[in-house]
């Protein structure tokens, strides 16, 4: 399989076909991680990652390849490439050599545009739901809470079709559906009613089913969203679970605020909780959570963000503080501090397992 991928990349990189346009972009990341886990063990590690993004376009078709190489002293789940991706049919061997050099073929995607539909075949990013912090229906390898480098979505293997459907005189409605292998698919319809985006989504994931209705709109300067999902688990003695997200964002005194409330109904045993955690980035330990973020733009090139996750049932918190600085059109830096309320609590909380973290990420794009 490695030879097949390598041969394909070599052919594409050397190909010169009349009418084909070629675009390329290269990204370099440096991570410095200093973490303290729940057992007060200190871990200090470095990581260097480079990704090449290539795009070939011919008329209504295009082919996209993203290939990443990473070098770090010790793997951890803080970086998206460290976690095993269960939604890939076949993949490159992650470890290139015994010198802690790892690879990731993250896009291998063919796209063709028809008059009323677009076809996507191969490794691509799939994102569902409208909730800003974390959505129950977003099940195809989402970013987990506390992850670093969340601006890039990992690819999954899928066949997807997206169609534009005429919808009265108000414009177009969209429908898209993707198949990711046996018992793994979704269908989603989207339209706009009275300046509000309405989404209806159904997901079948290993015979577990999720049905979701979402609204995303704005009133004046206030943006808002609502999402409700019914989760049916194929487990004995487990009733259906309903979840609700409601949130909003607004600007006040040079700050951008985002607030979201999550509520779940239905009792969970350990098997159900384990199953939910397998395909959801949400904590799911309890029934009521709050998410709050505040972002301050300090000029045109820097910003400061503070984020809070609060468990209302046990009054425990997880905090994140992020400072971003853009040096120029190519280089920027992010400094992130993650901590929780362990320092003033003697009992165990679900956020203690995330530990405490200071990270520095320097990124260059060309």
Secondary structure, DSSP 4 states (H G I P E B T S, - for coil): -HHHHHHHHHHHHH---TT-EEEEEEEEEEEEEEEE-TT--EEEEEEEEEEEEEEEEETTEEEEEEEEEEEESS--TTSGGGS--TT-SS---SEEETTTEEEEEEEEEEEEE-SSEEEEEEEE-------SS--TT--SSPPPTT-S-TTSPPPEEEEEEEEEEE-TTS-EEEEEEEE-STTEEEEEEEEEETTEEEEEEEEEETTEEEEEEEEEEEETTEEEEEEEEEEE--STT---EEEEEEEEEEEETTEEEEEEEEEEES---HHHHHHHHHH--S--SSSEEEEEEEEEE-SSSEEEEEEEEEETTTTEEEEEEEEEEE-SSSEEEEEEEEEEGGGG--S--GGGGG-EEEEEEEEEE-
